[in-house]
Amino acid sequence: MQKKSLAALMLAITLLFSITWPVRPLSANQSGGEDFSTQEQKDELAELRRQEAELASRQAQIDAEMAVVRSEVNSLRQQSNTLTGQLEELLREGKILQVEYDNLMAELAAAKAAMDRAIAEYEAARKEVADKQVEYEERLIAMFKRSKQSPLEVLLDSDGITGFFTNLELLSVIGRSDQQILEELTAARETAEVKKMVAEDSKKQYELFVAQKEAEIELLSQGIAITENDIAILQEQLANRSSNLSALQGSYNWNQSLQSSIDARQNQINASIAAQAEATRAARAEATRAAQAEATRAASAEATRAAQAEATRAAQAEATRKAQAVITQKPSAPAASASGMVFPAPGNTYISSYYGWRNFPLNPSVREFHTALDFPGSFNDPIVAALPGTVVRVSYPLPNYNYGGYGYANYVMIQHDNGLQTLYAHLKTINVSVGQYVQKGQRIGGMGSTGSSTGCHVHFEVRKPGSPEAARLDTVNPYPYLFG
């Protein structure tokens, strides 16, 4: 019993000081000042902080640009509203001017008609005066001839004495009547001429008013055209700046999404650290309790110290033997499926994203066809060849980077002897080169999160070029090949 307790105590202490944790260092409040992370995790967290600082800088720049564009948009809207108000006022003035113009045109037409009537009256009066003048002149000539006759000649031409006096009286009456008629006609002609002059002056005044209104309408029309053109220019500028604002808003939302991914990863690491710190404290407490119990038992049983020492030596020898056996034991080959493929991340069969349609992780509002199975893990976990074959393609733009780039970023493609192709993407490290022949289960790289990735994993594709069952990029579902 004592030997088993002592062996358990030694095993707990050995495990306690041999465990390392792939997590971000905790703060003093979280870990009591101890650092449970590896150098790789420190590098990862430093990279996250660098990306966060770069993201914050870009976000600040976008915020500043958005503030400027919003100010410009608001200014353009105010200018457009002001011009629109001015245009409405000009249009109201135009309607008023048009009414005044129409009234003046009606009055001008009436004045022209009045002038035409006055001219017609004047011409009629003038003609009548002229006709009467001719008739009056003829009578004057006849009367003049009569006036040359002596009373005796008038008497002789008359029918008796009564006719004589009648002819004398008639000549006198005709002379007076013609004179009166001529004077009345002359007065009527002069009145008609005055009316004609007044009508002509009235027409000229209305023509002048009409010309002034036409000039005002033309000037107003030019103002309306200029204002409408200014509004059109402002509307075009407003549309351009609004488009710029939409583009900036898209960049802002994308950065927010990236920041959320960084925050999620940091929270994941902190949660792992907290859990591991608690587990470590519990293990230490258990080890201390076991050691204290053992020490109490040892102190209370002085007589058995020799036996306990022997048991300790035996337990140490057994632990040494087991440790040497572990050291000299060769790693077993990765488990193969019925198709002969082994898992690309040995010992990891958990799938975080399946083959087929899904919401794009970096923008869940977009649907995409996922051409692989995703196996999550830790940075630089070994990635092995699923089957033997020749490396036909290597992309390594980000050597030893956890994050960065776009698309697949760091990846390897292998052509297998059975016609299949496999692809391993988002790697951190790559250990093979194009043209190299690799064996099944041979390490080809380390797991990462480079390219369009939201966390550490391997993107594993199986391609079957020319096959009718192949989908996008000649891919087929890897699941039957790994789990069949």
C-alpha positions in Angstrom: 0.0 0.0 0.0 2.8 2.4 0.9 4.6 1.6 -2.3 1.5 2.4 -4.4 1.0 5.7 -2.5 4.7 6.7 -3.0 4.5 5.8 -6.7 1.4 7.9 -7.1 3.0 10.8 -5.3 6.1 10.7 -7.6 4.0 10.4 -10.7 1.9 13.4 -9.7 5.1 15.5 -9.1 6.6 14.3 -12.4 3.5 15.3 -14.4 3.2 18.6 -12.6 6.6 19.8 -13.7 6.5 18.3 -17.2 3.2 19.8 -18.5 3.3 22.8 -20.9 0.2 24.8 -22.0 -0.3 26.2 -25.5 -2.1 29.3 -24.3 -1.6 33.1 -24.0 0.1 34.2 -20.7 -2.4 35.2 -18.1 -2.3 38.5 -16.2 -1.2 38.6 -12.5 -4.8 38.4 -11.5 -5.4 35.4 -13.7 -2.3 33.3 -12.9 -0.8 34.8 -9.8 2.2 36.1 -11.8 3.1 32.7 -13.4 3.4 32.3 -17.2 1.9 29.1 -18.5 2.4 29.8 -22.2 5.0 28.5 -24.6 7.1 30.8 -26.8 5.0 29.9 -29.7 1.9 31.1 -27.9 3.7 34.3 -26.9 4.5 34.9 -30.6 0.9 34.2 -31.5 -0.4 36.7 -29.0 2.2 39.3 -30.0 1.0 38.8 -33.6 -2.6 39.3 -32.5 -1.6 42.5 -30.7 0.3 43.7 -33.8 -2.8 43.0 -36.0 -5.0 44.6 -33.4 -2.8 47.8 -33.4 -2.7 47.8 -37.2 -6.5 47.3 -37.3 -7.0 50.2 -34.8 -4.8 52.5 -37.0 -6.8 51.6 -40.1 -10.1 52.0 -38.2 -9.0 55.4 -36.9 -8.1 56.5 -40.5 -11.5 55.2 -41.8 -13.3 57.0 -38.9 -11.5 60.3 -39.9 -12.3 59.8 -43.6 -15.9 59.0 -42.8 -16.2 62.1 -40.7 -14.8 64.3 -43.5 -17.1 62.6 -46.1 -20.2 62.9 -43.8 -19.4 66.6 -43.3 -19.1 67.0 -47.1 -22.4 65.1 -47.6 -24.2 67.3 -45.1 -22.8 70.5 -46.6 -23.8 69.3 -50.1 -27.3 68.5 -48.9 -27.6 71.9 -47.3 -26.4 73.6 -50.5 -28.8 71.5 -52.5 -31.7 72.4 -50.2 -30.8 76.1 -50.4 -30.7 76.0 -54.2 -33.9 74.0 -54.3 -35.6 76.7 -52.2 -34.2 79.4 -54.5 -35.4 77.4 -57.5 -38.9 77.1 -56.1 -38.9 80.9 -55.4 -37.8 81.6 -59.0 -40.5 79.3 -60.3 -43.1 81.2 -58.2 -41.8 84.5 -59.6 -41.9 83.1 -63.1 -45.6 82.2 -62.7 -46.3 85.7 -61.4 -44.4 87.3 -64.3 -46.2 85.0 -66.8 -49.6 86.2 -65.5 -48.5 89.8 -65.7 -47.1 89.2 -69.2 -50.3 87.5 -70.3 -52.4 90.5 -68.9 -50.1 93.0 -70.7 -50.4 91.0 -73.9 -54.2 91.2 -73.5 -54.1 94.9 -72.8 -51.7 95.4 -75.7 -54.2 93.6 -78.0 -57.0 95.8 -76.7 -54.9 99.0 -77.2 -54.0 97.9 -80.7 -57.7 97.3 -81.4 -58.6 100.7 -80.0 -55.8 102.3 -82.1 -57.1 100.5 -85.2 -60.6 101.9 -84.4 -59.3 105.4 -83.8 -57.3 105.3 -87.0 -60.4 104.1 -88.9 -62.5 106.9 -87.4 -59.8 109.4 -88.2 -59.5 108.2 -91.8 -63.3 108.2 -92.2 -63.6 111.8 -90.7 -60.7 112.9 -92.9 -62.3 111.5 -96.0 -65.7 113.0 -95.1 -64.1 116.4 -94.5 -62.3 116.0 -97.9 -65.5 115.1 -99.7 -67.4 117.9 -98.1 -64.5 120.2 -98.9 -64.8 119.3 -102.6 -68.6 119.7 -102.5 -68.3 123.0 -100.6 -65.7 124.3 -103.1 -68.1 123.4 -106.0 -70.9 125.3 -104.3 -68.6 128.2 -103.7 -67.8 128.3 -107.3 -71.5 128.2 -108.3 -72.3 130.8 -105.7 -69.4 132.9 -106.8 -70.8 132.8 -110.3 -74.2 133.8 -108.9 -72.7 136.6 -107.0 -71.6 138.2 -110.3 -75.2 138.5 -111.4 -77.0 141.7 -110.9 -80.3 141.7 -109.1 -81.9 142.3 -112.4 -80.3 139.1 -113.8 -81.4 137.1 -110.7 -84.9 138.6 -111.2 -85.0 137.6 -114.8 -83.9 134.1 -114.0 -86.6 133.7 -111.4 -90.3 133.0 -111.9 -91.7 136.2 -110.9 -91.0 138.4 -107.9 -91.7 135.6 -105.4 -89.1 133.3 -107.1 -86.6 136.2 -107.1 -86.7 136.6 -103.3 -86.8 132.9 -102.8 -83.6 132.4 -104.9 -81.8 135.2 -103.0 -82.7 133.6 -99.6 -81.8 130.1 -100.7 -78.3 131.3 -101.8 -77.8 132.8 -98.4 -79.0 129.7 -96.5 -76.8 127.3 -98.5 -73.8 129.4 -97.9 -74.4 129.4 -94.1 -75.2 125.6 -93.9 -72.1 124.6 -95.9 -69.9 126.7 -93.7 -71.3 125.1 -90.5 -71.1 121.6 -91.8 -67.5 122.1 -92.9 -66.6 123.5 -89.4 -68.2 120.5 -87.7 -66.5 118.0 -89.9 -63.2 119.7 -89.3 -63.7 119.5 -85.5 -64.6 115.8 -85.9 -61.5 115.2 -87.9 -59.4 116.9 -85.3 -61.0 114.9 -82.5 -60.4 111.6 -84.4 -56.8 112.6 -84.9 -56.3 113.2 -81.1 -57.9 109.8 -80.4 -55.6 108.3 -82.9 -52.5 109.9 -81.3 -53.7 108.8 -77.9 -54.3 105.2 -79.1 -50.8 105.1 -80.7 -49.2 106.4 -77.5 -51.1 103.8 -75.5 -50.0 101.0 -77.8 -46.4 102.2 -77.6 -46.6 102.2 -73.8 -48.0 98.7 -73.7 -45.3 97.5 -76.2 -42.7 99.0 -73.8 -44.2 97.2 -70.8 -44.4 93.9 -72.7 -40.7 94.3 -73.8 -39.8 94.9 -70.1 -41.7 91.9 -69.0 -40.1 89.7 -71.7 -36.7 90.9 -70.5 -37.6 90.1 -66.9 -38.9 86.7 -67.9 -35.8 86.0 -70.0 -33.5 87.0 -67.1 -35.6 84.8 -64.7 -35.4 81.9 -67.2 -31.6 82.2 -67.2 -31.6 82.2 -63.4 -33.8 79.1 -63.3 -31.5 77.3 -65.8 -28.4 78.2 -63.9 -29.9 77.1 -60.6 -31.1 73.8 -62.1 -27.6 73.2 -63.5 -26.1 74.0 -60.1 -28.5 71.6 -58.4 -27.7 68.8 -61.0 -23.9 69.3 -60.3 -24.5 69.2 -56.5 -26.7 66.1 -56.9 -23.9 64.4 -58.8 -21.3 65.4 -56.2 -23.7 64.2 -53.5 -24.1 60.8 -55.2 -20.4 60.4 -55.5 -19.7 61.3 -51.9 -22.6 59.1 -50.7 -21.0 56.2 -52.7 -17.7 56.9 -51.1 -19.4 56.9 -47.7 -21.0 53.5 -48.4 -17.6 52.1 -49.4 -16.0 53.4 -46.2 -18.9 52.0 -44.2 -18.2 48.6 -45.8 -14.5 48.8 -44.8 -15.5 49.8 -41.3 -17.8 46.8 -41.0 -15.1 44.5 -42.4 -12.6 45.8 -39.8 -15.2 45.3 -37.1 -15.6 41.7 -38.2 -11.8 41.2 -38.1 -11.7 42.8 -34.6 -14.4 40.4 -33.5 -12.3 37.5 -34.7 -9.3 38.8 -32.9 -11.3 39.3 -29.7 -12.8 35.8 -30.0 -9.3 34.3 -30.4 -7.9 36.2 -27.4 -10.9 35.2 -25.3 -10.4 31.6 -26.3 -6.7 31.7 -25.3 -7.6 33.5 -22.0 -10.2 30.9 -21.2 -7.8 28.1 -21.9 -5.2 29.8 -19.7 -7.7 30.2 -16.9 -8.8 26.6 -17.1 -5.2 25.3 -17.2 -4.2 27.5 -14.3 -7.0 26.2 -12.2 -6.1 22.6 -13.2 -2.5 23.2 -12.3 -3.4 24.7 -8.9 -5.6 21.7 -8.3 -2.8 19.3 -9.3 -0.4 21.1 -7.0 -2.8 21.1 -4.1 -3.4 17.4 -4.6 0.3 16.7 -4.8 0.9 18.8 -1.6 -1.9 17.0 0.2 -0.6 13.6 -0.8 2.9 14.6 0.2 1.8 15.9 3.5 -0.3 12.7 4.2 2.7 10.6 3.2 5.0 12.6 5.4 2.5 12.2 8.3 2.3 8.5 7.8 6.1 8.4 7.6 6.5 10.3 10.8 4.0 8.2 12.7 5.6 5.0 11.5 9.3 5.4 12.2 9.8 1.7 12.3 8.8 1.4 8.6 11.2 4.0 7.2 13.5 1.4 5.8 10.6 -0.3 4.0 9.4 3.0 2.7 12.9 3.9 1.4 13.1 0.6 -0.3 9.7 1.2 -1.8 10.8 4.6 -3.0 13.8 3.2 -4.7 11.7 0.6 -6.3 9.2 3.1 -7.5 11.9 5.3 -8.9 13.4 2.4 -10.7 10.0 1.5 -12.2 9.4 5.1 -13.2 12.9 5.3 -14.8 12.2 2.0 -16.7 8.8 3.3 -17.9 10.3 6.6 -19.0 13.1 4.8 -20.9 10.5 2.6 -22.5 8.5 5.7 -23.6 11.6 7.3 -24.9 12.7 4.3 -27.0 9.2 3.5 -28.2 8.7 4.3 -31.9 5.6 6.3 -32.9 2.9 4.2 -34.4 1.8 4.9 -38.0 -1.4 7.1 -38.4 -4.6 5.1 -38.5 -5.7 4.5 -42.1 -9.3 4.3 -43.4 -10.8 1.7 -45.7 -9.6 3.8 -48.7 -6.1 3.8 -47.4 -6.1 7.5 -46.4 -4.8 8.6 -43.1 -6.1 11.8 -41.3 -4.1 14.9 -42.3 -3.9 16.0 -38.7 -2.9 12.7 -36.9 -5.1 11.8 -33.9 -7.6 14.6 -34.8 -10.8 13.5 -36.3 -13.0 16.4 -35.1 -14.5 18.3 -38.1 -15.2 22.1 -37.5 -16.6 22.7 -41.1 -17.9 20.1 -43.5 -17.8 19.8 -47.3 -20.6 21.7 -49.2 -22.7 24.9 -48.9 -22.2 27.0 -45.8 -22.3 30.7 -44.6 -18.9 32.3 -45.3 -17.2 32.6 -41.8 -15.7 36.0 -42.6 -19.1 37.3 -43.8 -22.0 35.2 -42.6 -24.5 37.0 -44.9 -22.7 35.4 -47.9 -23.2 31.8 -49.0 -20.2 29.8 -50.3 -19.4 26.3 -51.4 -16.8 24.8 -49.0 -14.6 22.4 -51.0 -13.0 20.7 -48.0 -13.2 19.3 -44.5 -11.6 21.5 -41.7 -9.8 19.9 -38.8 -8.9 22.3 -36.0 -5.9 22.2 -33.7 -2.9 24.1 -32.4 -0.3 26.1 -34.3 2.4 23.9 -35.9 0.6 20.6 -35.1 2.0 18.1 -37.7 0.2 17.8 -41.0 0.9 14.6 -42.9 0.3 13.2 -46.4 -3.0 11.3 -46.6 -1.5 8.9 -49.3 1.9 8.5 -50.9 2.5 10.7 -53.9 4.4 13.5 -55.6 4.3 17.1 -54.4 3.0 19.1 -57.5 2.4 22.5 -56.0 3.7 24.5 -53.0 2.6 28.0 -52.0 4.7 29.5 -49.2 4.2 33.3 -49.2 4.2 33.6 -45.3 7.0 31.4 -43.9 6.4 30.5 -40.2 3.4 32.9 -39.9 0.4 32.1 -37.9 -1.9 34.5 -39.7 -1.9 36.8 -42.7 -2.4 36.7 -46.4 -5.6 35.7 -48.3 -7.1 32.7 -49.9 -5.3 29.4 -49.1 -2.0 31.4 -48.4 0.5 28.6 -47.4 -0.6 25.3 -48.9 0.7 22.0 -50.5 -0.9 19.9 -53.3 0.1 16.2 -53.8 -0.6 14.0 -56.9 -1.2 10.4 -55.8 -0.6 7.2 -57.7 -4.4 6.4 -57.8 -5.2 9.6 -59.7 -6.5 11.5 -56.7 -5.1 14.8 -55.6 -5.1 16.2 -52.0 -4.6 19.8 -50.9 -3.6 21.0 -47.4 -4.2 24.8 -46.8 -3.7 27.6 -44.3 -0.4 26.1 -43.0 2.1 27.8 -40.8 5.1 25.9 -42.0 5.9 23.7 -45.1 8.5 20.9 -45.0 8.4 19.7 -48.6 9.1 21.0 -52.1 7.7 20.5 -55.6 8.8 17.3 -57.2 9.5 15.5 -53.9 7.9 12.1 -53.4 6.3 11.6 -49.9 5.1 8.6 -48.0 1.7 8.2 -46.4 1.8 9.7 -42.9 5.0 11.7 -43.7 5.0 15.3 -42.2 4.6 17.9 -44.9 4.0 21.0 -42.7 2.6 22.5 -39.6 -1.0 23.7 -38.9 -1.7 27.4 -39.1 -4.3 30.1 -39.8 -2.9 31.9 -42.8 -5.1 33.3 -45.6 -8.9 33.6 -45.3 -9.1 31.8 -42.0 -10.9 32.4 -38.7 -8.8 30.1 -36.6 -6.0 27.5 -36.5 -7.0 24.5 -38.7 -6.1 22.5 -41.8 -8.3 22.8 -44.9 -8.2 19.3 -46.4 -9.4 18.8 -50.0 -9.6 15.7 -52.1 -9.7 16.4 -55.9 -10.7 14.0 -58.6 -10.0 15.7 -62.0 -12.2 14.7 -64.8 -14.7 12.8 -62.7 -18.4 13.4 -63.2 -18.9 13.5 -59.5 -16.4 16.3 -59.0 -17.7 19.6 -58.0 -16.1 23.1 -57.7 -12.3 23.0 -58.4 -12.6 19.2 -59.3 -13.2 18.5 -55.6 -15.1 15.6 -54.0 -16.3 15.1 -50.5 -13.3 13.9 -48.4 -15.5 12.3 -45.7 -16.0 8.9 -47.4 -12.2 8.6 -48.0 -11.3 9.3 -44.4 -14.2 7.7 -42.5 -15.2 5.0 -45.0 
